[in-house]
């Protein structure tokens, strides 16, 4: 085979398949044994992935190559572990798909260095990488990676999963053809080491992780255990694969920075949650208070309206008596008082009507620092329409 004619590649392949991470169960000393244990497709694809790593190492690229392969290795390890957890039958395919999932990024940069530099700069400032790629080239790195791997005759299941690893799979997507793609998608979402320096957790990401986790039949606890072990596994496995992922100090610094970002995000979430809780509590109290006011208004409305009608009726009788000169009002004080009585009663009726139709809880601070409903302007406006405003303005509380 092509692999056997390259002694360095053969030695590297045997070292990889004998690593504890591939669990061969016995020592493998020949490529034939490796093929018998892992399968022709898995061995070929693994050889291809290690060759790609060596080959792209000679490229002059602007993105951080160490960050790129550190992320790719973490996704590969997470993919394999998730595949084992959800009983995917060919876990080696998951590992290989994971390590090659972003190969399209390197292809785009190599093919269009100037355009890619601009796209990458915008992505690092916080813009969405896929949208930038689509706007620039009419495609994205996932589909570019799929096309390249197809030209290299990599197994179609791996090619398709690479092309679909950014798809938004809906709930209950149980088609076996999409299982590997969802494994790698979930691994990509749980990976903490990223290719770009600018990254943040979003509600969309959290919801997508939950959906894919349920589609694959994984529990939250199982996924947490996978995430907990990723950091150590990436460091250990990089040695066997001879992938440069940076010094331990660099990785620890990166991990500390991630922890700090997570802390800030958690702090912001707690603050937002506290504010939201206060707003919800206030809204509930206001709603309950509003309902209480409406209930009380409806209860006393009948009695108050009857009393108001009686007062208005008596005032009108007095007014009629003055007009017929049955009552003497030489200085006009009685007539003036009648006007004030009628105006006051109508104000009471307007207040009751306003309380009955109240749909918002708007209050103001009154002169003694108590809160009252802010309906004074509305009452005055209604009185003005009726042309019954009193000469001496009386505040309505």
Residue pairs with C-beta under 8 A, 6 or more apart in sequence:
1 31
3 9
3 10
3 13
3 31
3 43
3 44
3 47
4 10
4 31
9 47
9 50
9 51
10 31
12 50
12 242
13 31
13 34
13 43
13 46
13 47
13 50
14 28
14 29
14 30
14 31
14 34
15 240
16 22
16 46
16 50
16 240
16 241
17 24
17 28
17 34
17 37
17 38
17 43
17 46
18 24
18 27
18 28
19 237
19 240
19 241
21 77
21 80
21 233
21 236
21 237
21 240
22 38
22 92
24 37
24 38
25 37
28 34
28 37
31 43
34 43
35 43
38 46
38 92
39 90
39 92
41 93
41 155
42 90
42 92
42 93
42 96
45 92
45 93
45 96
45 100
45 154
45 155
45 158
46 92
46 95
46 96
48 96
48 100
48 152
48 154
49 96
49 99
49 100
50 241
50 242
52 100
52 103
53 69
53 241
53 243
56 65
56 106
57 65
59 106
59 110
61 106
61 109
61 110
62 109
62 113
62 116
62 117
62 120
63 105
63 109
63 120
63 195
64 195
64 197
65 244
66 244
66 245
66 246
66 250
67 193
67 194
67 195
67 197
67 246
68 102
68 105
68 106
68 195
69 243
69 244
69 245
70 193
70 234
70 238
70 243
70 245
70 246
70 251
71 102
71 191
71 193
71 194
71 195
72 98
72 99
72 100
72 101
72 102
73 99
73 234
73 237
73 238
73 241
73 243
73 245
74 191
74 192
74 193
74 230
74 234
75 98
75 99
75 101
75 102
75 184
75 187
75 188
75 191
76 94
76 95
76 96
76 97
76 98
76 99
76 187
77 95
77 98
77 230
77 233
77 234
77 237
78 98
78 186
78 187
78 188
78 190
78 191
78 226
78 227
78 230
79 94
79 95
79 97
79 98
79 183
79 184
79 187
80 91
80 92
80 94
80 95
80 98
81 226
81 229
81 230
81 233
82 88
82 94
82 183
82 186
82 187
82 216
82 218
82 223
82 226
83 90
83 91
83 93
83 94
83 95
83 180
83 183
84 91
85 218
85 222
85 223
85 226
86 179
86 183
86 216
86 217
86 218
88 94
88 179
88 180
88 183
93 155
93 157
93 158
93 180
94 180
94 183
94 184
94 187
96 158
97 158
97 161
97 162
97 165
97 180
97 183
97 184
98 184
98 187
98 188
100 145
100 149
100 154
100 158
100 162
101 142
101 145
101 161
101 162
101 165
101 184
101 188
102 141
102 145
102 195
103 145
103 148
103 149
103 162
104 140
104 141
104 142
104 143
104 144
104 145
104 146
104 148
104 162
105 141
105 145
105 195
107 141
107 144
107 145
107 148
108 116
108 119
108 133
108 137
108 141
108 144
109 116
109 117
109 120
112 137
115 136
115 137
119 129
119 132
119 133
119 136
120 196
122 132
123 129
123 132
123 196
123 198
124 196
124 197
124 198
125 198
126 198
129 140
129 141
129 196
130 140
130 141
130 142
130 166
133 139
133 140
133 141
134 140
140 166
142 162
142 163
142 164
142 165
142 166
143 163
145 162
145 163
146 159
146 160
146 162
146 163
147 163
149 158
149 159
149 162
150 156
150 159
157 180
158 180
160 177
160 180
160 181
161 180
161 181
161 183
161 184
162 184
163 181
164 178
164 181
164 185
165 181
165 184
165 185
165 188
166 185
166 188
167 181
167 185
168 208
169 178
169 181
169 182
169 185
169 211
169 212
169 215
170 211
171 211
171 214
171 215
172 215
173 182
173 215
174 215
179 216
182 212
182 215
182 216
183 216
185 208
185 212
186 209
186 212
186 213
186 216
186 218
186 223
189 205
189 208
189 209
189 212
190 209
190 223
190 226
190 227
190 230
191 230
192 227
192 230
192 231
192 255
192 258
193 234
193 251
193 254
200 261
200 265
201 262
201 265
209 223
213 219
213 220
213 223
231 255
234 245
235 245
235 248
235 251
238 244
238 245
245 251
246 254
286 361
287 361
289 361
290 358
290 359
290 361
293 355
293 358
293 373
294 355
294 356
294 358
297 352
297 355
297 356
298 356
301 352
301 356
304 348
304 352
305 349
305 352
308 345
308 348
308 349
311 341
311 345
312 342
312 345
315 338
315 341
315 342
315 345
316 342
318 327
318 334
318 338
319 335
319 338
321 327
322 329
322 334
322 335
322 338
327 334
329 335
339 388
339 390
340 390
340 392
342 388
343 383
343 388
343 389
343 390
344 390
344 394
346 383
346 386
346 388
347 379
347 383
347 394
347 396
350 379
350 382
350 383
351 375
351 379
351 396
354 375
354 378
354 379
355 373
355 375
358 373
358 375
362 373
362 374
363 371
363 372
363 373
363 374
364 371
364 372
364 374
365 371
366 372
366 397
372 397
375 396
376 395
376 396
376 397
379 396
380 389
380 396
383 389
